Amino acid sequence: MTSGDSGLRHLINSTGYSLKGLASAWRHEAAFRQEVILVLVLLPLAFVVASDSTQWLLLVLPLLLLLTVELLNSAIECVVDRISDEIHTLSGRAKDLGSAAVMCSLLLVAVAWGAVLWSNFGPSRAVELTAVSSPAETATPGNTADSTPGSADECKLSPPKEPMACTMDWDPVCGCDGITYSNACNARAAGVPRYEAGTCENERLD
């Protein structure tokens, strides 16, 4: 590129040089090819693993950084080899530092993916999902194991600590204390731990 190139011509030339550099890295750098394959595998998975756009960025940006650092490392190696084939302490140090930068980028990818995976699929998330999929006994009138009303002696009333705002809509339930409540909300407000749909056999409310 000549020093007089500017504007659109400069942009076109720069793009061409960049693509040439990517092609050269693909042909001559095995590590770059391996990392490109890794990115192509993980990039679609990021859409599945991430729960929102922020997590998606946390997964994708380290991958792009990894490729960038690998390109810079390859450039350092090319410059060092171009200067001299002689084994020199400074040449070895330059290559080692470039390799260390790539390793740090790989660790960043591992930490980012590990953190997101743990957040979305770890034990705490599994417990949360289990709690959501298993409704509380007092909120499930049709539970066959616990909703069948028994005698009043077996019904331990435990009024809620906070008052409940219930309506008087008629959707009767039979509490385990043998009393018919106008709806499930009123039964729970009375502290009835178990109830089933319908009025009690020994009581009918008008």
N, C-alpha and C positions, 0 to 999 in steps of 0.2 A: 504494500500500500504506500503510495507516495504521500508526501507531506501536504500536497495541495488538495487531497480528497477531503470533502466536507459534505455536510447535509445528507441527503438521501443516498448519494454515492458511498459515503463513509459507512452508513448503516448497512448497505447491501454488502460491501466488502467485509465488514466486521462479522456479519452473519455467516458469510461464506467461510471465513477463517475459523469461526467457532465450530461449524459443522465439520470442517476438515479435521479440527482437533478431536472432536468426538469420534469420528471415523478412525483416526489414527490410534486413539486409546483403545477402541474396540479391537483393532487388528493386532496391536502389539502388547497390550496389557491384560494378562489373564485375570488379575485381581479385579480390574474394572469390569470385565465381562461377567465374572461371578457376582459382583455387587449389582450390576444391572439386572441380572436374572433374579436376584433376591428382591430387588425393588419391584419388578414386574409381578412377583408372586405375592408380596405383602400389600401392594397398593390396592388390589381388589378386596383383600381381606379387611383393609381398614374400613371400608364401607359397612362391613358386617359387624366388626368388633366395636366400632365407635358408636356411642349412644347419642352424640350430638356433634355439631360442627367444630366445637372446641376440641373435643377428643380426636376428631378426624385430623385436625391440623397438628395436634401433638404426635400423631402417628406418622403423618406424611412428611412433615418438615425435617425430622432427623434423617429420613431416607434420602431426601434431596441434598442435605448437608453431607451425608456420607459420600455421595457421588462427587460432590464438589471437592471435598478434601482429597479423595482418591485422584482426581485429575491434577490437583496441585502437587500431590506427592509424586505422581508420574512425571510432571514437568521438572521437579527438582532433580529426580534421578536422571532425566535426559540431559539437563544442563551439567550436572556433575560428570557424567560419562563423556560429554562433549569436550569438557575442559581438558581432561586427562584420563588415561587408562591406569595411571599409577595409583597404587594403593596408598591412601593418605588418611591420616587421622581425621582431618576436617571433612574430607569427602565422606568418610564413613559416618561421621557425626551428623552431617546434613541428611543423609539417607535414613539414619536411625530416627531423627526428629520427625521426618515426614511419615515414617512408618508409625511412630507413636501417635501422630495426629489422626491417622486412619483408625488406629485402635481405639482412641477416645471417641471417635465418631461412632464406631460399632457399639461401644458401651452405651453411648447415648441412645442409640436405637433400641438396645436391649432394655434399658431402664424405662424408656417411654412406653414401649409395648408391654413390658411387664406390669407397669403401674396401671395402665388402662385395663389390661386383662384382669388384674386382681380386683380393680374397682368394679368391673362389670360382671365378673364370673367367679370371684373369690368366695370363701366361706360365708362372709358377712352378707354378701348379696344373695347367696343360696338360702340363708336363714330368713332374709327379708321376703324372698319370693315364696317360701314355704308358709310364712305367716299370712301372706296375702291370699294364697290359695286355700288356706284352712280357716274358714270363718269362725268367729267366736261362737260358743255354744248359745249364748243369750241372743244372738242376732240371727239364728237359723232355726225358725220354727219347725222345719221339716226334718230335723236331724233325728234319725231313727234310734240312735244310741242314747241321746240325752234329752230329747224333747218330749218323751211320753210322760204325761203328768202322773205322779204317784200320790201317795197320801200326803196330808199336810205336814205330818211329822217328818217326812223325808225331804220336804221343801224348805231349804234354808234361805230365808229372805235376806237379801243384802242390798238395801236401798243405795242407789248411786250417790256419790259425794256431791255431784252437781245436779241441780234441778233440770229436768228434761222438758223441752217445749213440745208437747204432743197435741195433736188434733183430736177431735171427737168423732172422726170418721168411723163408720161402722164396718169393721173388718174383724169380727170377733176371734179371740183365741182363748183357749182353756189353759189356765195356769196350773202348775203342779200343786198349788194350794187348793185346787178345786173351785176356784172362782173364775167366772167368765169376765174377760176384759174386752173393752170395745175395740182395741187394736193392740198390735204387738208393742208399740211404743209405750202405751199406758201400762202394759204388763211389766216391761223393763223398768219403767219409772217407779213401779211399786216394789221393785227389787226381786221380782219373780225370776229365778234362774232358768226355769224350763217351762215351755208351753208348746201347744200344738194348735193348728188352725181349727176353728170351729168352737161352738159353745160347749160347755161342760154338760154331761148327761144329767147331773143332779141340779142344774141351775139354768134358767132361761131369762135373759134380760129383755125387757120390752124396748 
